[in-house]
Amino acid sequence: MTARMTARTTVTTPTREGSAPVTASRVLVLNSGSSSVKYQLLDMADRSRLAVGLVERIGEETSRLVHERLVGADGAAGAGGDKRERLGPIADHEAALGAVAQELAADGMGLDSPELAAVGHRVVHGGTRFTQPTVVDDEVLAEIRSLVPLAPLHNPANVTGIEVARRLRADVPQVAVFDTAFHSTMPEYVARYAIDAATADKYSIRRYGFHGTSHAYVSRATAALLGKPVEDVNVIVLHLGNGASASAVRGGVCVETSMGLTPLEGLVMGTRSGDLDPAVVFHLARVGGLSVDEIDSLLNKKSGLLGMCGDNDMREVLRRAGEGDEAAATAFASYVHRLKKYIGAYSAVLGRVDAVTFTAGVGENAHQVREAAVDGLAELGLALDLEANAVRSPEPRLVSAEYARVAVAVVPTDEELEIATQAYALVTQ
């Protein structure tokens, strides 16, 4: 399915009768989880952040809202820094977004502002139906809801966030941006699993991939860092957080990614196993007597680094390994080994690699992971400048040795900016 677009050249909103229209350039980005809402308000005129915040523990007595204004009264970026915290029960997502609206209004940037051009929503799963950012109407919302079986932990909360935002600003376009969309360009022979085709089609079993907004943003940012058009750059992106995924991007187009039908496939992660012999599931059921739900919980929540050594925080794993903890050292070695396998495999898929880029919490901050992952891959053209690699910085940067044939980059991801960019481009074209 292609995006349902409302053709516009500009977004303008009248302020009051007789006044000049206001050019709307702001986008509110919402990431609605089952018990949380992360949000950012951005001005796409200069791609600046106006406010950021988080509502967590929705539905509990201990709910918490943290809001930070990032602009001053004169609109100057960086002149604000006003951080506020609200504690107390927030019953549901309706109340949560109402509280967010109040905080924004207190800063003169409320949801009723004529400067709001769109609300961009992160939606985890778009299936094969949604491959582009999409303006949400009743039909689209119903179709997103129909994809809940593919993402039962995420899509229901995403739908709720859209429903509430539509009620709060029915006149403003609500744009769904899908985690799976960037990977929809994978060739059919890559996306297909080698199982009975009729069964696969009946149950929508195929490789979808996730973290797509991050991979899209980082692959473009890598090309910019290299000073080349994105069409001329082949890059392997390693998104390494608690969840982790790799992608092979040829000329700005994803041709392979590590996650599959669900985010369980691929790299070793914080609590997920990554690649696994499917027969392990049968063995656990037949021999171990585990139920489907127990196996699901084991592989998604109790595996990966956590399962191997009891810690899913890479900082703790590295500390323990450095102190001689054998379980932590083995977990780290397994994590790095899987990374090397994917770097090698995707080098073969792409044929020519211009850069390997690390991003997300672990990828951006754990220099030991980058060093270990690249070590021994000189035949693939990879080598690090160890001094540059050890420096922490919030800026995109190269950490490869000058003589390296393939660049190694660290690019902080910005999924909120990517969502805002896609949403704004859709409503202003």
Buried (B, 14 or more C-beta within 10 A) or exposed (E): EEBBBEEEEEBEBEEEEEEEEBBBBBBBBBBBBEBBBBBBBBBBEEEBBBBBBBBBBBBEEEBBBBBBBBBBEEEEEEEBEBEEEBEEEBEEBBBBBBBBBBBBEEBEBBBEBBBBBBBBBBBBBBBEBBBBBBBBEEEBBEBBBEBBEBBEEBBBBBBBBBBBBBEBBEEBBBBBBBBBBBBBBBEEEBBBEEEEEEEBEEEBBBBBBBBBBBBBBBBBBBBEBBEEEBEEBBBBBBBBBBBBBBBBBBBBBBBBBBBBBBBBBBBBBBBBBBBEEEEBBEEBBEEEEBEEEBBBBBBBBBBBBBBBBBBBBBEBBBEBBEEEBEBBBEBBEBBBEBBBBBBBBBBEBBEEBBBBBBBBBBBBBBBBBBBBBBEEBEEBBBBBBEEBBEEEEEEBBBBBBEEBEBBBBBBBBBBBBBBBBBBBEBBBE
